[in-house]
Structures are given as C-alpha cells and as structure tokens.
C-alpha cells in the first residue's frame, strides 16, 4: 500500500492524515473501525484491490477529514490576490473566521490560482484562460471547486470526476443543475478508457496525484484526453521521488513541463496545513506537445 499521503501534513501543531484523492483531516471526529467482513474483502486478491481499499478508507476516515459543511476540500493557498466573486463560496451554516470558512475561501483561491496561472509571475495571471474551454477535473471530491470555476472562469464545459459514488451523488445533489457542469464516477487510472481522445483543453488535479497507486497511468490518461496544446494543471504535496516520477512520466508522454514551482509558503500562510520536511507543495503545469 502506498502511504505517501498518510501522516504527511500537520494541521496546527497536531498530526492529521491525508486519504487518497486529496482528503485532508480538518476536524478530528470519531470513526468506526472496519468490520471483519470488510477486512476480509480488502484482503481478497482481486483486480482493483487498490480501489476497494481506498473506498473503504473513505468509509472509515473520509467523512471525518472535512467538516460536512465544506465542499472545497484542500489546504488552500494565500496568493495575495483579490479573489473574484467570493460570495459564491459562502455556504449556509459556515461562519466567518472558522476553519471551514478559511477552507472555502482559500481553497477557492487555490483553484483560481491554478485556473489562471501558468508561470512563476503571479502578475501575469490569465483570468480568461479557461473561458470557453473544455475542462476535466480529476478527483473533485465534493465538487465545490468545480462549481466555483464554472462561475468565475466560464469554461464551456467542466466535467468533474471522482471514483467514489457517494461524492458524485453529493455533487449532483448540490450543484448538478449548473449549465455546462457535469459530475461522473471515474477512476483516475482509467481516463483513456472512459473518455474520448483529444477531448479536453485542460485537466485539473488538486491534492490527489500523490495518492494514486500508479501516477504514471494517470499521466498517460491525461495525455490521451488532452488536445494538442492542452495543459495539465496540478497541485499537490509531493516527496522528491514522487515528483520525479510524475515529471518523468510527463516527459515520457510528450509533455513540455512549463512550470514546477514550490508554493509551500502560500499553503502555510493559510494556517490550515503545513508541509513537513522532505516534501514540497508543487504547482505543476505541463503542455501536451
């Protein structure tokens, strides 16, 4: 089992856990241990055991990682910008100056940063970069980030996928009526099997890639679904060996890596997470040649 995202971030002064596909433990809650039958199911040598393990880990831990009030679930980033339409990020029951409020606000800022920046110079941001484009988000979790980008960046289509049915059900219940916004159950390793080739201009993935069993398969899928000249926009906390694996896979699949920038200090500034020694929170932009 790949434990790269286990116990890798600190919240305040206490250790918390990341689960697969970018889960962040923001508020400790009680969770049930797996039943004997569930443990038996995990141990069966069947195809897709990794997905079964991840699904079970979400059942035991996932709902405790985030307040149920928040639908943007990442560490967030403080980039010193005026965030457009912050009112779109307001949710009933979330009060100002709470951790949930900071996660929604600065989590939205991280989404917006990736959707508008492809260089180290933040002043060169391109607010129109996604406008009229076809966008795929991989590992969308509760879907609030995709909903925010539809509102402020105006892509033609945004397909947000996650491999857990319960997440997609929640996304559709909360945001499913927005024109151009779609949510589907899909495994990050099977993008090439599930989606037509050359069908997207951008692929977005936030706090997920490091937890994929085989990130190189994810990269292969991204290469398949992106149109020539399309870009992968990725952000995650990565060990050096993992970042090298991802960057090598990008090169092997015909990408030009335009940006690989450590934005850890912007993540730290929010106060929800800190990245421990030996890891870097990277913003990666790769263009399909």
TORKOL-4160 file (C-alpha; in steps of 0.2 Angstrom, whole numbers, padded with zeros to 4 digits, m for minus):
289
<pt num="1" X="0000" Y="0000" Z="0000"/>
<pt num="2" X="0006" Y="0017" Z="m0004"/>
<pt num="3" X="0007" Y="0028" Z="0011"/>
<pt num="4" X="0014" Y="0044" Z="0003"/>
<pt num="5" X="m0001" Y="0054" Z="0009"/>
<pt num="6" X="m0003" Y="0046" Z="0026"/>
<pt num="7" X="0003" Y="0057" Z="0040"/>
<pt num="8" X="0011" Y="0070" Z="0028"/>
<pt num="9" X="0003" Y="0086" Z="0033"/>
<pt num="10" X="0002" Y="0095" Z="0050"/>
<pt num="11" X="m0014" Y="0105" Z="0055"/>
<pt num="12" X="m0009" Y="0117" Z="0068"/>
<pt num="13" X="0003" Y="0108" Z="0080"/>
<pt num="14" X="m0006" Y="0091" Z="0078"/>
<pt num="15" X="m0003" Y="0077" Z="0065"/>
<pt num="16" X="m0018" Y="0074" Z="0054"/>
<pt num="17" X="m0020" Y="0062" Z="0039"/>
<pt num="18" X="m0022" Y="0063" Z="0021"/>
<pt num="19" X="m0033" Y="0050" Z="0012"/>
<pt num="20" X="m0032" Y="0045" Z="m0006"/>
<pt num="21" X="m0038" Y="0058" Z="m0018"/>
<pt num="22" X="m0034" Y="0073" Z="m0008"/>
<pt num="23" X="m0043" Y="0070" Z="0009"/>
<pt num="24" X="m0037" Y="0082" Z="0022"/>
<pt num="25" X="m0041" Y="0080" Z="0041"/>
<pt num="26" X="m0048" Y="0096" Z="0046"/>
<pt num="27" X="m0058" Y="0092" Z="0061"/>
<pt num="28" X="m0055" Y="0076" Z="0071"/>
<pt num="29" X="m0071" Y="0065" Z="0073"/>
<pt num="30" X="m0074" Y="0048" Z="0079"/>
<pt num="31" X="m0074" Y="0034" Z="0066"/>
<pt num="32" X="m0079" Y="0016" Z="0066"/>
<pt num="33" X="m0065" Y="0003" Z="0063"/>
<pt num="34" X="m0068" Y="m0009" Z="0048"/>
<pt num="35" X="m0079" Y="m0024" Z="0051"/>
<pt num="36" X="m0071" Y="m0042" Z="0050"/>
<pt num="37" X="m0081" Y="m0044" Z="0033"/>
<pt num="38" X="m0074" Y="m0028" Z="0026"/>
<pt num="39" X="m0056" Y="m0033" Z="0031"/>
<pt num="40" X="m0059" Y="m0049" Z="0023"/>
<pt num="41" X="m0065" Y="m0040" Z="0007"/>
<pt num="42" X="m0049" Y="m0030" Z="0007"/>
<pt num="43" X="m0038" Y="m0045" Z="0008"/>
<pt num="44" X="m0045" Y="m0054" Z="m0007"/>
<pt num="45" X="m0033" Y="m0055" Z="m0021"/>
<pt num="46" X="m0045" Y="m0047" Z="m0034"/>
<pt num="47" X="m0042" Y="m0035" Z="m0048"/>
<pt num="48" X="m0045" Y="m0017" Z="m0042"/>
<pt num="49" X="m0040" Y="m0021" Z="m0024"/>
<pt num="50" X="m0032" Y="m0003" Z="m0023"/>
<pt num="51" X="m0049" Y="0005" Z="m0027"/>
<pt num="52" X="m0058" Y="m0006" Z="m0014"/>
<pt num="53" X="m0045" Y="m0001" Z="m0001"/>
<pt num="54" X="m0047" Y="0017" Z="m0005"/>
<pt num="55" X="m0066" Y="0016" Z="m0005"/>
<pt num="56" X="m0065" Y="0008" Z="0012"/>
<pt num="57" X="m0053" Y="0020" Z="0019"/>
<pt num="58" X="m0065" Y="0034" Z="0014"/>
<pt num="59" X="m0079" Y="0025" Z="0023"/>
<pt num="60" X="m0069" Y="0024" Z="0039"/>
<pt num="61" X="m0060" Y="0040" Z="0039"/>
<pt num="62" X="m0065" Y="0051" Z="0024"/>
<pt num="63" X="m0080" Y="0059" Z="0032"/>
<pt num="64" X="m0070" Y="0064" Z="0047"/>
<pt num="65" X="m0057" Y="0073" Z="0037"/>
<pt num="66" X="m0068" Y="0088" Z="0032"/>
<pt num="67" X="m0082" Y="0097" Z="0040"/>
<pt num="68" X="m0098" Y="0092" Z="0031"/>
<pt num="69" X="m0102" Y="0110" Z="0029"/>
<pt num="70" X="m0087" Y="0112" Z="0017"/>
<pt num="71" X="m0087" Y="0107" Z="m0001"/>
<pt num="72" X="m0070" Y="0113" Z="m0006"/>
<pt num="73" X="m0058" Y="0101" Z="0002"/>
<pt num="74" X="m0040" Y="0106" Z="0001"/>
<pt num="75" X="m0026" Y="0115" Z="0011"/>
<pt num="76" X="m0029" Y="0132" Z="0001"/>
<pt num="77" X="m0017" Y="0145" Z="m0004"/>
<pt num="78" X="m0014" Y="0163" Z="0000"/>
<pt num="79" X="m0008" Y="0171" Z="m0015"/>
<pt num="80" X="m0011" Y="0189" Z="m0010"/>
<pt num="81" X="m0024" Y="0192" Z="m0024"/>
<pt num="82" X="m0042" Y="0199" Z="m0023"/>
<pt num="83" X="m0052" Y="0183" Z="m0026"/>
<pt num="84" X="m0066" Y="0186" Z="m0039"/>
<pt num="85" X="m0084" Y="0183" Z="m0033"/>
<pt num="86" X="m0080" Y="0177" Z="m0015"/>
<pt num="87" X="m0099" Y="0177" Z="m0012"/>
<pt num="88" X="m0100" Y="0162" Z="m0022"/>
<pt num="89" X="m0090" Y="0152" Z="m0009"/>
<pt num="90" X="m0102" Y="0157" Z="0005"/>
<pt num="91" X="m0112" Y="0142" Z="0012"/>
<pt num="92" X="m0126" Y="0141" Z="0024"/>
<pt num="93" X="m0120" Y="0136" Z="0042"/>
<pt num="94" X="m0102" Y="0142" Z="0039"/>
<pt num="95" X="m0097" Y="0157" Z="0050"/>
<pt num="96" X="m0083" Y="0169" Z="0046"/>
<pt num="97" X="m0066" Y="0166" Z="0054"/>
<pt num="98" X="m0069" Y="0147" Z="0056"/>
<pt num="99" X="m0058" Y="0134" Z="0048"/>
<pt num="100" X="m0072" Y="0129" Z="0037"/>
<pt num="101" X="m0073" Y="0147" Z="0031"/>
<pt num="102" X="m0055" Y="0148" Z="0028"/>
<pt num="103" X="m0055" Y="0131" Z="0018"/>
<pt num="104" X="m0069" Y="0138" Z="0007"/>
<pt num="105" X="m0061" Y="0154" Z="0004"/>
<pt num="106" X="m0043" Y="0149" Z="0002"/>
<pt num="107" X="m0047" Y="0133" Z="m0006"/>
<pt num="108" X="m0056" Y="0143" Z="m0019"/>
<pt num="109" X="m0041" Y="0154" Z="m0021"/>
<pt num="110" X="m0030" Y="0138" Z="m0024"/>
<pt num="111" X="m0042" Y="0133" Z="m0038"/>
<pt num="112" X="m0042" Y="0150" Z="m0045"/>
<pt num="113" X="m0023" Y="0151" Z="m0045"/>
<pt num="114" X="m0022" Y="0135" Z="m0055"/>
<pt num="115" X="m0035" Y="0140" Z="m0067"/>
<pt num="116" X="m0027" Y="0157" Z="m0071"/>
<pt num="117" X="m0008" Y="0155" Z="m0068"/>
<pt num="118" X="0005" Y="0145" Z="m0079"/>
<pt num="119" X="0021" Y="0155" Z="m0074"/>
<pt num="120" X="0030" Y="0160" Z="m0059"/>
<pt num="121" X="0025" Y="0178" Z="m0060"/>
<pt num="122" X="0008" Y="0180" Z="m0052"/>
<pt num="123" X="0005" Y="0197" Z="m0061"/>
<pt num="124" X="0005" Y="0188" Z="m0077"/>
<pt num="125" X="m0011" Y="0178" Z="m0072"/>
<pt num="126" X="m0023" Y="0175" Z="m0086"/>
<pt num="127" X="m0041" Y="0176" Z="m0079"/>
<pt num="128" X="m0048" Y="0171" Z="m0096"/>
<pt num="129" X="m0038" Y="0156" Z="m0098"/>
<pt num="130" X="m0052" Y="0143" Z="m0096"/>
<pt num="131" X="m0065" Y="0154" Z="m0104"/>
<pt num="132" X="m0074" Y="0144" Z="m0117"/>
<pt num="133" X="m0063" Y="0129" Z="m0115"/>
<pt num="134" X="m0067" Y="0111" Z="m0111"/>
<pt num="135" X="m0060" Y="0106" Z="m0093"/>
<pt num="136" X="m0058" Y="0090" Z="m0084"/>
<pt num="137" X="m0056" Y="0089" Z="m0065"/>
<pt num="138" X="m0049" Y="0073" Z="m0058"/>
<pt num="139" X="m0053" Y="0069" Z="m0040"/>
<pt num="140" X="m0066" Y="0083" Z="m0037"/>
<pt num="141" X="m0072" Y="0076" Z="m0021"/>
<pt num="142" X="m0087" Y="0086" Z="m0015"/>
<pt num="143" X="m0087" Y="0097" Z="m0031"/>
<pt num="144" X="m0087" Y="0115" Z="m0024"/>
<pt num="145" X="m0071" Y="0119" Z="m0033"/>
<pt num="146" X="m0078" Y="0115" Z="m0050"/>
<pt num="147" X="m0094" Y="0124" Z="m0046"/>
<pt num="148" X="m0083" Y="0140" Z="m0042"/>
<pt num="149" X="m0073" Y="0139" Z="m0058"/>
<pt num="150" X="m0089" Y="0137" Z="m0068"/>
<pt num="151" X="m0095" Y="0154" Z="m0061"/>
<pt num="152" X="m0079" Y="0164" Z="m0061"/>
<pt num="153" X="m0069" Y="0156" Z="m0076"/>
<pt num="154" X="m0083" Y="0152" Z="m0088"/>
<pt num="155" X="m0077" Y="0136" Z="m0096"/>
<pt num="156" X="m0088" Y="0129" Z="m0110"/>
<pt num="157" X="m0089" Y="0113" Z="m0101"/>
<pt num="158" X="m0082" Y="0106" Z="m0085"/>
<pt num="159" X="m0083" Y="0088" Z="m0081"/>
<pt num="160" X="m0078" Y="0084" Z="m0063"/>
<pt num="161" X="m0075" Y="0066" Z="m0059"/>
<pt num="162" X="m0071" Y="0056" Z="m0043"/>
<pt num="163" X="m0070" Y="0037" Z="m0041"/>
<pt num="164" X="m0082" Y="0037" Z="m0026"/>
<pt num="165" X="m0101" Y="0036" Z="m0030"/>
<pt num="166" X="m0105" Y="0045" Z="m0014"/>
<pt num="167" X="m0095" Y="0060" Z="m0018"/>
<pt num="168" X="m0103" Y="0061" Z="m0036"/>
<pt num="169" X="m0121" Y="0059" Z="m0028"/>
<pt num="170" X="m0117" Y="0074" Z="m0016"/>
<pt num="171" X="m0110" Y="0084" Z="m0031"/>
<pt num="172" X="m0125" Y="0081" Z="m0041"/>
<pt num="173" X="m0137" Y="0085" Z="m0027"/>
<pt num="174" X="m0129" Y="0101" Z="m0023"/>
<pt num="175" X="m0123" Y="0108" Z="m0040"/>
<pt num="176" X="m0130" Y="0097" Z="m0054"/>
<pt num="177" X="m0141" Y="0110" Z="m0062"/>
<pt num="178" X="m0127" Y="0122" Z="m0067"/>
<pt num="179" X="m0126" Y="0123" Z="m0086"/>
<pt num="180" X="m0110" Y="0115" Z="m0093"/>
<pt num="181" X="m0105" Y="0107" Z="m0076"/>
<pt num="182" X="m0106" Y="0088" Z="m0076"/>
<pt num="183" X="m0101" Y="0076" Z="m0062"/>
<pt num="184" X="m0097" Y="0057" Z="m0066"/>
<pt num="185" X="m0089" Y="0042" Z="m0057"/>
<pt num="186" X="m0072" Y="0039" Z="m0064"/>
<pt num="187" X="m0056" Y="0031" Z="m0059"/>
<pt num="188" X="m0041" Y="0042" Z="m0062"/>
<pt num="189" X="m0031" Y="0027" Z="m0069"/>
<pt num="190" X="m0044" Y="0024" Z="m0082"/>
<pt num="191" X="m0046" Y="0041" Z="m0091"/>
<pt num="192" X="m0041" Y="0034" Z="m0108"/>
<pt num="193" X="m0053" Y="0020" Z="m0107"/>
<pt num="194" X="m0068" Y="0031" Z="m0101"/>
<pt num="195" X="m0066" Y="0047" Z="m0111"/>
<pt num="196" X="m0063" Y="0051" Z="m0130"/>
<pt num="197" X="m0046" Y="0055" Z="m0135"/>
<pt num="198" X="m0042" Y="0074" Z="m0138"/>
<pt num="199" X="m0057" Y="0080" Z="m0130"/>
<pt num="200" X="m0051" Y="0092" Z="m0117"/>
<pt num="201" X="m0041" Y="0108" Z="m0117"/>
<pt num="202" X="m0036" Y="0107" Z="m0098"/>
<pt num="203" X="m0035" Y="0094" Z="m0085"/>
<pt num="204" X="m0035" Y="0100" Z="m0067"/>
<pt num="205" X="m0030" Y="0089" Z="m0052"/>
<pt num="206" X="m0028" Y="0096" Z="m0034"/>
<pt num="207" X="m0021" Y="0086" Z="m0019"/>
<pt num="208" X="m0024" Y="0069" Z="m0027"/>
<pt num="209" X="m0010" Y="0063" Z="m0038"/>
<pt num="210" X="0002" Y="0058" Z="m0025"/>
<pt num="211" X="m0011" Y="0046" Z="m0018"/>
<pt num="212" X="m0014" Y="0037" Z="m0034"/>
<pt num="213" X="m0007" Y="0019" Z="m0035"/>
<pt num="214" X="0001" Y="0022" Z="m0052"/>
<pt num="215" X="0003" Y="0041" Z="m0056"/>
<pt num="216" X="0011" Y="0037" Z="m0072"/>
<pt num="217" X="m0006" Y="0029" Z="m0078"/>
<pt num="218" X="m0015" Y="0045" Z="m0073"/>
<pt num="219" X="m0002" Y="0054" Z="m0084"/>
<pt num="220" X="m0005" Y="0043" Z="m0098"/>
<pt num="221" X="m0023" Y="0045" Z="m0097"/>
<pt num="222" X="m0021" Y="0064" Z="m0097"/>
<pt num="223" X="m0010" Y="0063" Z="m0112"/>
<pt num="224" X="m0024" Y="0054" Z="m0121"/>
<pt num="225" X="m0039" Y="0065" Z="m0117"/>
<pt num="226" X="m0030" Y="0082" Z="m0119"/>
<pt num="227" X="m0030" Y="0090" Z="m0136"/>
<pt num="228" X="m0013" Y="0095" Z="m0144"/>
<pt num="229" X="m0008" Y="0111" Z="m0134"/>
<pt num="230" X="m0019" Y="0107" Z="m0120"/>
<pt num="231" X="m0012" Y="0108" Z="m0102"/>
<pt num="232" X="m0012" Y="0098" Z="m0086"/>
<pt num="233" X="m0014" Y="0109" Z="m0070"/>
<pt num="234" X="m0008" Y="0100" Z="m0055"/>
<pt num="235" X="m0005" Y="0105" Z="m0037"/>
<pt num="236" X="0000" Y="0093" Z="m0023"/>
<pt num="237" X="0012" Y="0090" Z="m0008"/>
<pt num="238" X="0025" Y="0078" Z="m0015"/>
<pt num="239" X="0040" Y="0069" Z="m0009"/>
<pt num="240" X="0055" Y="0072" Z="m0021"/>
<pt num="241" X="0055" Y="0054" Z="m0028"/>
<pt num="242" X="0036" Y="0056" Z="m0032"/>
<pt num="243" X="0038" Y="0072" Z="m0040"/>
<pt num="244" X="0052" Y="0065" Z="m0051"/>
<pt num="245" X="0041" Y="0050" Z="m0056"/>
<pt num="246" X="0027" Y="0062" Z="m0061"/>
<pt num="247" X="0039" Y="0073" Z="m0071"/>
<pt num="248" X="0047" Y="0059" Z="m0079"/>
<pt num="249" X="0030" Y="0052" Z="m0084"/>
<pt num="250" X="0025" Y="0069" Z="m0091"/>
<pt num="251" X="0041" Y="0069" Z="m0102"/>
<pt num="252" X="0039" Y="0051" Z="m0107"/>
<pt num="253" X="0021" Y="0055" Z="m0113"/>
<pt num="254" X="0026" Y="0070" Z="m0124"/>
<pt num="255" X="0023" Y="0085" Z="m0112"/>
<pt num="256" X="0033" Y="0100" Z="m0110"/>
<pt num="257" X="0034" Y="0105" Z="m0092"/>
<pt num="258" X="0031" Y="0123" Z="m0092"/>
<pt num="259" X="0031" Y="0126" Z="m0073"/>
<pt num="260" X="0036" Y="0116" Z="m0057"/>
<pt num="261" X="0035" Y="0128" Z="m0043"/>
<pt num="262" X="0036" Y="0126" Z="m0024"/>
<pt num="263" X="0021" Y="0135" Z="m0017"/>
<pt num="264" X="0023" Y="0128" Z="0001"/>
<pt num="265" X="0024" Y="0145" Z="0009"/>
<pt num="266" X="0007" Y="0150" Z="0001"/>
<pt num="267" X="m0001" Y="0135" Z="0008"/>
<pt num="268" X="0007" Y="0138" Z="0025"/>
<pt num="269" X="0001" Y="0156" Z="0025"/>
<pt num="270" X="m0017" Y="0150" Z="0026"/>
<pt num="271" X="m0014" Y="0141" Z="0043"/>
<pt num="272" X="m0024" Y="0125" Z="0039"/>
<pt num="273" X="m0009" Y="0114" Z="0034"/>
<pt num="274" X="0010" Y="0114" Z="0034"/>
<pt num="275" X="0021" Y="0103" Z="0023"/>
<pt num="276" X="0033" Y="0093" Z="0033"/>
<pt num="277" X="0052" Y="0092" Z="0029"/>
<pt num="278" X="0056" Y="0082" Z="0014"/>
<pt num="279" X="0040" Y="0087" Z="0005"/>
<pt num="280" X="0036" Y="0101" Z="m0006"/>
<pt num="281" X="0019" Y="0108" Z="m0011"/>
<pt num="282" X="0021" Y="0109" Z="m0030"/>
<pt num="283" X="0012" Y="0118" Z="m0044"/>
<pt num="284" X="0015" Y="0109" Z="m0060"/>
<pt num="285" X="0010" Y="0115" Z="m0077"/>
<pt num="286" X="0013" Y="0103" Z="m0092"/>
<pt num="287" X="0008" Y="0106" Z="m0110"/>
<pt num="288" X="0004" Y="0092" Z="m0122"/>
<pt num="289" X="0015" Y="0095" Z="m0137"/>
